[in-house]
Amino acid sequence: MATEFRVGDKAVYPGQGVAEVIAIDSKEIMGTTQTFYILRVLDSDKKIMIPVGKVDDVGLRGIINGKQLEEVYDILRERDVDLNTQTWNRRYRAYLEKIQTGSPFEIAEVLRDLNLLKFTKVLSHGEKKMLDTARRLLVQELSIAKDASKETVTEEIEHIFAA
């Protein structure tokens, strides 16, 4: 069964970040009436329409809860990891796949791995952009889940990697 949202709910759209459900609208398409969630991506003001029946297919999900929040922080704190030592473009593709899942756990792994990797080698331009994207997506969701400012969450994450 698809996750249901109401107007005003916040949801995570994979690859875009947190969005707000600003309307639920019905449209007739090829003789069939379909109901859509109309989302506004918080960081970009981009509007996205998703058929209610396709929510699970596109990966739209609610904001993480307290237990999941702690899991994300545990992933960020983990240091006993095998860093991907493939060529930068293979790493990039692997990390991009993880980010596109929209999973906060996968995004946390990308953020952790790239932060740890930058201490052993210079990140490629693409990896630096990927690091920024992972940080932006995670900070946005964590700040809403914790009801904290983005600045506070960014400082917490920076502190984790400074340790």
PETA-V7936 format. One line per field, one symbol per residue. ss: DSSP state (h for helix, s for strand, l for the rest). psi: psi as a letter, one per 20 degrees, with the letter a starting at -180 (. if undefined). burial: # if it has 24 or more other ideal C-beta (glycine too) atoms within 12 Angstrom, else .. A space follows every 10 residues. Layout:
BEGIN
ss=???
psi=???
burial=???
END
This chain:
BEGIN
ss=llllllllls ssslllssss sssssssssl lsssssssss slllllssss shhhhhhhll sslllhhhhh hhhhhhhlll lllllllhhh hhhhhhhhhh hllhhhhhhh hhhhhhhlll llllhhhhhh hhhhhhhhhh hhhhhhlllh hhhhhhhhhh hhl
psi=pqpqqrpiqq rpopihbpqp oiqpqpqpol ippqpqpoqo pghijqpppp phijghhijp rrqqagghgh gghgghhpim qoqojrqhhg gggghggghi hiphgghhgg ggghghhiih rpqrgghghg gggggggggg ghhghilrqh ggggggghhg ih.
burial=....#...## ########## ##........ .....##### ##.....### ##..#..### ####....#. .##.##.... ..##...... ##.###.##. ########## #######... ..#...#..# #.######## ######...# ..#..##..# #..
END
